[in-house]
Amino acid sequence: MNPTDGRRARGDATRRTVARAAADVATVAGLDSISVGRLATATGLSKSGILTVFANREAIQLAAVAEARRVYVDAVIRPAWPASTGRPRLHALVDAWSAYLSADTFPGGCFLAATSVEFGHRRGSVAEAVRALKREWLDALEAEFSAAGIPDPDRAAFLLDAYLEAGNNRRGLFWDDTELDRARDLAHRLIDEIPDVAGR
């Protein structure tokens, strides 16, 4: 094996390990709480090893957002995608999202919910990455509501996302899974009851 390939593989492994640890930290204490020392303690890696693959804290924060996106796609989007477009896929997305939270995929709940609050009203590359991730999720919901024939898909997506965020926040605040169940049930009801262009 080429020694360069081995170093690259080790560097890639370090990036993945640090990015995931940073995403975990972000859901509990925020992206701004991330430090090289904290990540070194969490991962068992040396500070110098982390700084070899990440130029600065901002690079780590951006990697955390990218890792959270990867996890979200794997845990929420991909399992729901085999369902038919429109209402069936929306139901599948809600169920996959609920399973993603119930499994404690991140220790502090939904990464999107946590970082959206933290970076609201802020500028900069990290804030824009968080904003883009949230926009991507909303766009996915809007596309499915549009495919279902809902005349105001952005409003429907707003309502569905609001239910899910409330469930995430209340579950974390009250340590009560029934709050998550309530959010899931309300989201399913919204999907079923909102009329389409034919008035159904």
Secondary structure as GFF3:
##gff-version 3
##sequence-region A 1 200
A	DSSP	alpha_helix	3	29	.	.	.	ID=ss1
A	DSSP	three_ten_helix	31	33	.	.	.	ID=ss2
A	DSSP	alpha_helix	36	43	.	.	.	ID=ss3
A	DSSP	alpha_helix	47	53	.	.	.	ID=ss4
A	DSSP	alpha_helix	57	72	.	.	.	ID=ss5
A	DSSP	pi_helix	73	77	.	.	.	ID=ss6
A	DSSP	alpha_helix	78	80	.	.	.	ID=ss7
A	DSSP	alpha_helix	87	102	.	.	.	ID=ss8
A	DSSP	alpha_helix	111	118	.	.	.	ID=ss9
A	DSSP	alpha_helix	125	147	.	.	.	ID=ss10
A	DSSP	alpha_helix	153	174	.	.	.	ID=ss11
A	DSSP	alpha_helix	177	193	.	.	.	ID=ss12
###
